[in-house]
């Protein structure tokens, strides 16, 4: 077994503990401002900003044959914002990372959220997260330590609302540890606040086991925020974990022991059109070399496409559907003829966790675009000029 596989197995074994203790800490301890000034990984006007790359894209066939190059144009005046919280990526040798911006944070921002800059202003705070190193070492985080990631992100979001938001609608985007932190922040700040709920276009919470009551689209994690079920619906949640094989009984994703509840799965393609297929988008640049997440990505066994463009896209290569087989509620990805089949990484219990943010990235970007359009048209007279500003392209 490789060292990277051992590390990832350790993360898998304790990620649910991190989430559970974060819930306890959020309930038991009041959230206060961060102890130090918020540091932004991504923010409009900041240089460098890994969340605002060029959008040039090489489109490939399922067999990786180059088809064409596209040049999507970013909105001249984005009408909404995206607030992003990154997953467990830090290789720092401490239990909690500091807020130094390392190569792994720049890479994950490019991989997971930068493409949304086509339509929104992207804000991404640095936060003192539980590190990959700590999870591998077997160190036990104290309740006080587990409060810190939530405190940092909450302070950054409040700062954003106070200094930068100016009443604009926003999208919340998270993955893995980032989703767990956002879930707790949403429960405390947004779910009970009618005004903030109305301005939240959606919360995209991937690999975070959002719970809903059986037979309903709400309840469980949130009391008032339902699952998104239409592309023009806002103030709702999109959540899923991706697998391309049967979900093991020991999987940490898609399963819950909570009676009367199940893990939410919302397939972004189903929001756009019947029969729509995933539009996987990945950066052409490899993930930060030498990092543990880079090693996990390598274990997926996929050919790394590295065209001259910033991005590569593989439409018509996969189908996807939400499945409840075996009691696990997940997004099941199926490779179409000629397409590559990813290997679960680091083992089958993780499924395609490392690809959650990318398997339907093109679809998710289009969904938030349409949600922003719907919000703008609802809150302003639908004149041609407003329609053009709200829905560029």
Buried (B, 14 or more C-beta within 10 A) or exposed (E): EEEBBEBBBBBBBBBBBBBEBBBEBBEEBEBEEBEEEBBBBBBBEBEEBBBBBEBBBBBBBBEBEEEEEEEBEBBEEBBBBBBBBBBBBBBBEBBBBEBEBBBBBBBBBBBBBBBBBBBBBBBBBBBBBBBBBBBBBEBEBEEEBBBBBBBBBBBBBBBBBEEBBEEBBBBBBBBBBBBBBBBBBBBBBBBEBEEBBBBBBBBBBBBBBBBBEEEEBBBBBBEEBBBBEEBBBBBBBBBBBBBBBBBBEEBBBBBBEEEEBBBBBBBBBBBBEEEBBBBBBBBBBEBBEEBBBBBBBBBBEBEBBEBEBBBBBBBBBBBBEBBBEBEBBBBBBEBEEEBBEBBBBBBBBBBBBBBBBBBBBBBBBBBBBBBBBBBBBEBBEEEEEBBEBBBBE
